[in-house]
Amino acid sequence: MPEAYIVSATRTAGGRREGRVSGWHPVDLAAAVLDETVARAGVAPDAVDDVIMGCVSQVGEQGLHFGRNAVLASSLPESVPAVTIDRQCGSSQQSIHFAAQAVLSGTQDMVIAAGAESMSRVAMGSTGRWARRAAPGSPTSPKLARNYPEVIFSQFTGAEMIAGKWDLSRADLDAYALQSHQRAAQATDAGAFKSEILPLRIQTEGGADLHDIDEGIRRDATLASIGAVRALSDDGVITAANASQICDGAAGLMIASEAAVNFHNLTPLARIHALTVTAGDPVIMLEEPLYATDRALARAGLTIDDIDLFEVNEAFAPVPLAWLRHTGADPDRLNVNGGAIALGHPLGASGAKLMTTLIHALHARGKRYGLQTMCEGGGIANVTIVEAL
């Protein structure tokens, strides 16, 4: 059987909204990651067959074929094609899947799977606001409205629904959020992210600096401070403190065939073991990772106990907590270096970002299998299982 290998993986440190990374144009941010992905793989830029770029808000500075613009702003030759994809929060995890599928099919040998999002410069929801100005109307068609009458598709509503369904209290969510910050701080202090982060040159009031530490970690967070944040809805349990942070960032991985590994004398970091994507209820929306994980494990011939580390995106605290209850996974293997509540969720970049962290964490701990999943708008979920090499 053909194989697909990950031969390099890198990410930027997350930047808070209007923070240290906000001065970077998102095209240049993506281009920097493309350059670093190629450099870490140790191949010539013209060896790349394709770039698959995840991005959710494809408008403004992230519009007009964002992926291709990133290639043209990078050191890659203009002969390297690109495509920009949107599977909501799973966009660059789907980039990994498409890249691996291209390699597994034998049609391409070296593909960069990447993602980037500057949520400071292109705010979440910008595509909808732009569309309403440019072309009045609603994305909810008459038939869609008949299928889902009186429903507003909202991730915030979905998060509240998951908390209610799985009997997760505000205290449960806040305790999980605190753990995310604590684990992220501990990982940073231990240098766990150092090998995966591409430092960015930034301008500060004091002059030039390097941005190489995730900016969203709240080292002074306590249960009291997290608990003091108001819920987003009356009688709700979801708050800004137990949900993911708005973030600027980018990440990229090089996916290579066995032939490319041998020809270029590359050292793989990991092997793609299984790829799964499923869809379910678009109203509760964020629960699908639970059931996608079941299918992915069954197709891979593995059990939950066979997996050494898990990355489940912390879009909202109820998602990983419900996932733990459903799967029975060991919580000590989940998001061991913190997650999006502390490190940020740069939408289209998060899939590649989490995979980069997962692979480096597997190597640091001498572990074998890692599983990544994330909730996505519309009730979709990707699951990727990798084997560290």
N, C-alpha and C positions, 0 to 999 in steps of 0.2 A: 504493500500500500504506500502511496506517496505520503510525504510528511511536510509539515509547515513548521518552521522554526522561528523563534524570536531571537534576533541576533543583536539588537540594541534596544534600549528603552530609556527615555529621559523625560523630565517634566520641569517646568518652571516652579518656583515657590509661589504659592498663592498670594495674590494681592487683594486687600480689602477694597470695598467700594470707595472710589476717589482716593485710593491709597497709593502705595509706592509704585505699582505697575501701571497706574492709569495714564501715565505719560506716554506709554508705548502704543502706537497705532496697532490695532489687532493684526493687520497684514504682516507687519514687521515682527510681531510677537510670534506668529505662526511660522514665519520664515526662519527665525532664530532656532526654533525647535527642529525644523527640517534640516538645517545645517548641522545641528548637534547630533541628530539621529544618524545622519550619514557618517559623520566623523567618528562616532562611537562604534559604528559597524566596521569601519576601516575599509570602505570601498570607495571607488571613484564615483562622483555624483552622477555621471552618465550611465552607471550600471543600474540605476533605479528605473523600473518599468512603469511605475504609476504612483500617484499620491492620492489617497482617499482621505479627505478632510471633513471631519465632523464640525458642524456649527449650527446652532439653533436659530439665532436671530440674524438671518441673512438679509440685512438691510443696512443702509448707510455705509459706514466704514467696513462692514462685514458683508456687503452686497456685491453685485456684479461679479459673480463667480469667485468667491473668496479663496477657495483652494488654489485655483490657477494663479490668482494674484500673489498668493504666498510663494508659489514656486518661482514666479518671475522676480520676486523680491529677495529670493534666496540665492545660494551659490549653485543650485541645480541648473543644468542647461535648459534652455527653452524647449528642447526636444522632449522633456519629461512632461507627460500629461497630468491632469489632476481632475478630480470631481469633488463636489461639495455635497454632503448628505445631511439630512435632518431626520433622526429618529428620536427627537426630543432629547431628554437627558442621557439616553443611551447612544447618542450619535457616534461618538468615537469608539465606543465598544462595538458598534456595528461596523465601523471602519475596520477594526481588527478582523471581524468576521468576513467582510468582503475581501480584504487583503489575503486572509488565509485561504478562502475559497478559490481565489484566483491562482494562488500557488498550488493548492491541492488539485486543481483541475489541469494543471500543466500548461496553462495559457500564459502565465507570467512567472518570473523567478524571484524578483525582488520588488516588494511593494511597501511603501511607507503608509502606515495607518496612523493618523494624527487627528488632533482636534484643538480648537482654540476658541476662546470667548472672552471678550472684554466687556464685562457687564457694567463697568463704569461708563464706557463710551457708547455702548449700544445696549440700552436698558432692556431688561426682560419684558417681553410684550411689545417691543418696538415694531415687529412685523405686523401685528394686528392694528396698531395705531396708524402705521403708514398706509396699510391697505384700506382702512376706512376713509382716509383722506383721498387716496388716489382712485379708489374704486368703491363707492358706497355699496353697502350690502353686508350680508352676514355669511360666515362659513357654514352656518346651520341651514341646510336645505329643507324644503318642505317634507321630503321623505325621511330625512334624519330626525326632524322634529316629531314626525308621527311615530317613529320607532322609539324615541326617548322623549315623550311629552313632559313638559314642565321640569326638565332637567337642565341644570347649568353644569357643564363639565368643568370642574374646579379641583385642582390638586389639593387645595386647602380643605375643601369639603371632604375629599377622599381621605386625607390624613385623619380628620376627625372621625370619619366613619370607621377606619381601621382601629383607632384607639377604642371606640365604643364596642366594636365587634369582638375584639380580643381582650376586653376588660383591662385596658391600660390606663392607669390613673395619671393625673398631672405629676404626682410624686415619682412615678415610674419613669416618665419621660424626662423629667428634670434630672433625676439621678443618672440616667443614661447620658444626657448631655454633658454633665459634669465629668463623667468618665471619659468622654471623647476628648475634652480639653486636657485632662490629666494625662491620658495616654499620648496625645500629640506632643505635649510638653516634654514628657519623659523620653519619647523617641527623638525629639529634636536635640535634647541635651546629651543623649547618648550617641549622636551622630548617625542615627539610623537613616536619615534622608540624604545625607551628604553625597553619597555615591550616585544618587538618581537625579539630583537637582542641577539644572543648568543655571548658573548665576547670571543675572541680567544687570547690565550697566544702567543705572538710573541717575537722574538729577534730583538733588535734594536742596534744601535751603542752605545747607553747609557746603554744597559742591557735589562732586561725583561720588557715587557709592555703588556697591554691589548688593543686589537683592537676592539673597539665597536662603532666607528663613521664612516659612509660612507666616503671613502677617496676621492671620485671624485668631491665632491661639490666645485664649484669655487665661493667663497664668494665675490671675487673682480670682478666678471664678469660684464661687461657693454655692451650695444649695440655696442659701438665703438670697444671694444676688440673682441667681437664675430664677428662683421662685418669685422674685419681685416683679418680673416682667409680665405685663398684661397679656392675656390671651387675645388671639386675633379675632375671636368672635365671642359673643355673650355666652357664658356657661361653657365655653370651649376649653380644651386642654393644650392646643397648639399655640406656641408663642414663637417670637423671633429667636428666643434663646434655646429652644429645643428643636429648631429646624436648621437646615443648612444655611451657610452664609453666602451672600452674594460675593462673587469672586472674579478676579481677572487671572487668566492663566492659559497655558498651552502644554501639550504633551505629544510625544510621538514614539512609535515603535517601528522597527524594520522587520518585516516578515520575509523569510527567505526559503526557497526550496532546498532540498537536499543537494541538488546539482549545483546550486549557487554556493551553498556552504562549502562543498568540496572544491569548486573552481576557485573561489576567492579565499580559501583556507580560513573560514570564519569559525568562531567559537560560539555555538548557540547558548543562550541563557535559558531557554525553555522550549518545550515542544507543545504545540497546540494539541490538546488531547480530545476536546469535544466542543462543539458549537451548537447552541440551541437558542431559538427565539420563539416565544409564544405570546398569545394575546388572550385577554379575558374581559371581565366587566369594566367598561370604560367609565363607569360612574364612581365606584370605589377606587378604581384606576390604579392605585399604587400597591395593590396587594398581589399583583401577578408574579413578582419574584418568588413567592412561596411555591407556587405550582410549577413555575418554569424550572425551579431547582429540582423538584421531583422528577420531571421529565428528563432533564439533563443527566441526572445521576443514573436513571434507568437506562438511558441510551448509551451511557459510558460504561455500564456494567460495574458501577461503584456504589458504595453506600456513603452516607453522610460521615461516618466514622473514618472512611478512607481518606478524607480530605484534611490536610494539615492546617491550612489557613483559609479564611474566608474574607472577601471584601464585599460587603453589602452596602450600597450607597446610602448615606444618612441624609436623604432628602428631608425626611422628617423622622424624629425618633421612633414613632410607632412602626415604621417599616422594618428596621432591623430587629426590633423587639418582637413583633409578630412573626417575623421570619424565624427567629430562634425558637419560639414556642411551637411553630408548625413543624419545623425540621428536627427538633431535638438536638441541634448542633451544640457543641461545647462553646459557651460564651467566651472562654479564654482564647479561642482560636479566631474570633470575629473582630475585624477592624483593630488589630493589635497595636497599631500605631496611631489610633484615633481615626476620625472620619470627617465627613463634610461639615458636621456641626462645628468642628474646630478648625479644619483645614480649608474649608470653602468648597463650593460646588460651581465651578465655571462651566456649567451647562454642557455645551458641545465638546469640551475638553475632558470632562470627568471620566469617561470610559477609559481613555488612554492613560489618564492620570492614575486611576485606581489600579490598572493593570501594571503600570510601571512600579508602583509601590508594592503590589503583591509579589511580583517577581523578585524584587530586591529583598523583600522580607523573607521569602522562601530561602534564598541563598544565605542570608544572614543567620538563619536558624538551622540551616542544614536540612530543610524539609523538602518533601517531594511534590505533593499535589496542592494546587490552589484553585479555588472557585470564586468567580466574580459574578455578581448580578446587580441589577439596578432597575428601579421602577421607572417607567416612561409614560409620557402623556398618551392618553387614549387606551390605557390598560394593557400595555405591552411590556415585555421584559426580555432582556438578553441574559444568557448564562454562558460563561466561558470557563472551561476547565483547562488548566495548563499543568505540565509536568516540568519542574525545574531540572536543569541538566548541569 
